[in-house]
Amino acid sequence: RVLFIDYATPRPDRDAGSYAAIQEIRLVQSLGYKVTFMPRNMAHLGGYTEELEKMGVEMIYAPFYMTMDEYLDKHAQDFDAFYITRFYVARDVIAKLRKLAPQTRILFNNADLHFLRELRAGLANDDPTRIEAARRTREIELDVMTQADVVLSYNDTEHAVIQSHTDGAVKIAKCPWVVEAPDTVPPREGRAGMSFLGNYHHHPNTEAVEWFARQVMPLLQTTHPELEFVMYGSAMPDEVKALASDQIRAQGFIEEISDAYDQHLIFTAPLLSGAGIKGKVLAALAHGVPCVMTPTAAEGIGLRHGHDCMIVTTPGDWHDAIDALITDPELWHAISRNGRDYVARSFSFETARGQMRTAFEAVDLYSPEF
């Protein structure tokens, strides 16, 4: 049995992290484990909670248990493993888990390396306060990692950072990412404009669209005045809505995430800061829409510029990459095909299942399915 602990029940139509959480639960179930899920806020989130129950997940929530402590005091010793996501969740519970169930393995999924994300944001904005906050986060984050039996990291860059900051004292395993690709890709004809998708509670997403609107769109308007940039995603703040113009549309939340990919010529990921693997990028590639992105957005995925995506930095390079995809249909189709093929090879459910099995075996947990 495995107990998943996270800050809230996943809402996969709202953010990529929730999508990842659902896939990780499915992967652990596929290895033969019974999964229980407990959110830190103990809230029942209606249909989101019920969807997990339909998957066979035992859900823990109020009023049956009012706090995590109440549940753990009674049931911590029932599990073979605890799977905790996000350092600020683990920070509050990991010592108690060790005390209540010292033999139970703890797998810690950091989601992304928070101190790295904060540090990059501080450096990008030349903000000493943010840089100092990142140092404090680093101390807490690394302390949590040393208390876990294994740390799951989505990409090799963060893997290397963790190793260097802990002198190799932390056991690290690859955290799998599953991409569900549609069977077909809508043709190039009938597509229009560019898109971005993100949850704007996550600061790097707000920062990205603000930069793109102010630095790249003016260049594109001189050569492609008809080209529209559409911003999709939940929790859109007023400052992002204020970017709207004749060429920029603040669409906001959408029920069908595929709308952000299938209707457009190009998907953009102009992230200046952040960490972890970028689910929006992998989903776009799987949908066959060519992606133009920063090195930060491409980090840890293994993409090749000019082959399965376009990786650019300066506003001028952004303009040139987008212009090339608009004016060269052969390039558009090649990038579309190669990106889709790469995701199919590298991020399938079966590939991810093997990675999850390896992570469990790293702490001597051997699947009943093998």
N, C-alpha and C positions, 0 to 999 in steps of 0.2 A: 504493500500500500504506500502511496505517495501523497503527502499533503502539500498542495500549492498554496503559497501565501503571497498576496500582492496588495497594493494599496486599495484597489477596488475591483469589482467584477469587470471583466473585459467587455468593451463595446466596440466591436470590430469595424463598425461603420463610421467610427469617430476618429480613430487614430491607428497608426501602424503598429504601435506597441501592443494594442489589444488584439490585433490580428495575429501578431507573433505569439501572444500568450495562448490563444486558442489552438494554434498549430502545435505548440509545445505540449499542450495537454493531449492532443490527438496522438502525437508521437509517443509519449509515455504510455498511453493506453495501448498503442499498437505493440508495445514490448511486453504486454501482459499484466501491467500493474493496474490496480483499482485506484482511481484518482479522487481525492477530496479537495475542494477549493474553499479557502477562507479569505475574504477581503478584510483588510485592516479596519475599514469603516463599518463592517458587519451589516451593510445595507443590502436589502433585496432590491435589485434593479429591474423589476418587472420582467419583460420579455428577454432581456439579456441573461438574467439568472435562469430563467426557464429554458432557454436554448442550451445552456450547459447541462442542465438536468436531463434534457432530451438526449444529450450525448452520453449519458450514463455517469456524469460527474455528481458526486455527493456535494451539495452546496451547504455551507454553514453561514447562518445569518440570524439577526435578531427577528423576533423576540425569543427564539429558542436558546440562543446564547447571546448575551448582551455585550460581551467583550472577548477579545482574543484570549486573554488570560483565563477566563472562565472555561473556554473550550479546551485550551491546552492543559490546564490543570487536571482535567478529566481524561483526555485522550492522547496526549503527546506520545505516550509509549506504544500506541497502536500502530505506528508507522515504521516502515523500513527507511524512508527518506523524507526530508523536508526540502522542498524546491522553492526558494525565496527569490522574488524579483524586486529589484531596486534597493540601493544601499540604505536609503532612509527608512525603508520597511525593515530590512534586516537589522539595522542598528538598534531598533526598539525591541527586537524579539530574539535575537540569536543567542544571547547569554541565557535567557530563560529556557530556550530549547536545549541547550547544552546541559543545564542543570536537571531538567525534567527527564530528558531522554539521552543520556550521554553516549549511548551506543548507536543512536540513529544518525545516519549520514546526512550532512547538510550540503546541498548543491545551491550555490549562490549565482543567480543570473543578474548581472549588473545592468542589463538593458543597454546602457551605453556608459562610457567612462565619464562620470559627471564632472570630475575636476578638470579633465581634458577639455570638455565642452565649455566649462566656465572660463578656463584659462584662455582658450582661443577667442572667446567673446571679449574678454578683457583686453587682449592684445590687439584685436581688430579695431576696438574703439579707443585704444590708448587710455584705458581706465584703470588706474592703480587700485581703486576700491574693489573692482571685480577681480583683479589679479590676486589681491590679498585674500578675498573670499574663496577663490579657487584653491589657494594653499591650505586653508582651513578644511575645505571639503576633502582635499587629498588625504589629510591625516585621518579623517573619519572613515573615508572609503577604504583606504588601505588597511586600517585596523579591522574593519568588518571582513575583508578578504582573508586576513590571517586566521580568522576564527572559523571559516568555512572549510569543509573537506576538499572541495573543488570549486573553482570559479569558472563560470561559463562566459566566454567572450565571443561576440559575433564576428569580429574581424581580426586579421593578423596584426594590423597596426596596433590596436589596443592590447593585444596579446603581448607584443614586444614591450609596450610601455609598462604594463603591469609587472612583467618580469624584471625590467630594469629598476623599477621603483621599489621592488621588494627583494632584490638580490636573489631572485629565483626561489624564494621561500614559499611561494604560493603555487599550488597545483592548478594548472589551467587546462581547460578542454574547449574544443570548438563548440559554440552554441549554434545549432542548426537553424536555418531559415528556409521555410517552404514557400515557394511561389506557385500559385494556382494559375495556370495560363489558359486562356480561352482557346477553343479548337480552331477558330478562324480569326483573321484580321481584316477589318474593313479596308477597302481599297483606298489608295491615296486620293483618288478623285472623290470629291464631296467633302473632304476635310478642309478645315480653315483655321488659321491662327495658331497661337501657342497657349500652353496651359501650365499651371502650377497647382499642386494639391498639397495641403498640409493642415495640421491642427495648429491654430495660431496661439494657443496657450503656450506652445513651445517657441521660445523667443527666436531661435535661429530661423524659423519659418517667416516670422514677421520681418526680421532683419533682411532676409533674402529678397522678398518681394519689394520692399522699400528700395533696396539697392538697385534691383533690376529696373524698376519703374523710373528711377531718377538717372541712372547711369547708362542703361542699354537702350531703353525705349526711344529716347531722343535721337539716337543714331539710326535706329531702324526706321523711324518715321521719315527720315530724309530719303531712304531708298525704297521703302515699302510702306507708304502712308496708309494703305488699307489694312495692314496687318494688325490683328487684335490680340491682346494678351488677356487671358481669362484666369482669375484667381479663384480656386475652389478650396473648400475646407471649412471645418467647424470653428466656432469661437473666434470669428473674425472681429478684431477690435476696430474702433472708429478710425484710428490712424491708417489702417489698411484700406478701409472703405473710402477714405478721403483720397486715395490714389486714383480713384475712378475718373475716366475721361472718355473722349471719343474713341480712343484706342485701347483703353484698359477697363475691363469689366470685373467688378467685385461680386462674383456669383455666390460665394459662401457655401453652406452645407448642401450636399447632394445625396439623394438616396442611393443612386447607382454610381459607384465609384468609377466604373468603366466609362462614364460620360466624360471624365477628365482626360481620358486617353483616346478613345475611339473617334471623337469628333474633330480632333486637332492634328495639324501637320507635325507639330513639334511639342515635346514635353521639356520644360525647363526645370533645372534644379540649381539655382544660383546661391547655394548655401555658402556663407562666409565663415560660419562657425558651426559647432556641433560635434557629435561623436557617434560611434556606433555605425551599424549598417543602415542604409537608407531604403526602407521598404518601398517608398514611393518610386524610387528609381528602378528597383527590380520589377515592380508591378508594371511600370510603363514599358520596360523592355519586353516583358512577357506579352504585353498587348500589342507589340509591334510598332509602337510609335517611337521614332528616333528621339534620342535624349541628348540635350546639350546641358552640360553641368560643370561645376567647379571641381577642382581636385578634392576638396573636402567632401563633396557629395559622392564622388567616385571611390573614396577611400575604402580599402579593404575588400572590394568586390572583385577585383581582377580584370577590370575592363581595359580595352585598348583603344586609345584615341584614333579616330578615323577608320576603325574597323567595326566595332559594335556600338560606338557612341562617339560623341564629340566632347572632349575635356578642354576647357578654356578658362582663362583667368581675367584678362583685361576687358573692359567694355568693347574695345575695338575687335578683339578676338571673338567675343560673343557675337558681335554683329556679323563678322565674316563667316562664322560657322552656321549661323541661322540663315544667312543669305545663300550659302552653298546648298543647304538642304532644300530651300525653297526653289532655287533655280536649276538644280540638277536632279531630275527624277531618278536617274540611275544610282546616284549616291544615296538618295533617300531610301530606295528599295534595298540597297546593300546593307545599310546601317540597320534598317528595320529587321531584315532577315537574320543578320549576324547576332544582333542583340537578343532576339527571341531564341535563337539556337543556343546561345551561351547560357541563358537562364534555364532552358530545358535540361541541359547537361549538368549544370552545377547546383540547382536548387529544387530538384524533384523531391517528392515525399520519401522515396526509397533511399536517396542519398542522405537526406536529413535523418531518416530512421537509423541508419548506420552510425551517424555522428552522435545521435542521442544515446545509442547503445554504448558507444565508446566512452561517453562522459560518465555514464552510470558504472561501467566496468572500472573506470579510473579510481572509484572509491569502493571497489569490491562488491558492487551490486550487479548480480548477473540475472538477466531477464528470464522469467519463467517460460518465455516463448522460445528460448534457445538452449 
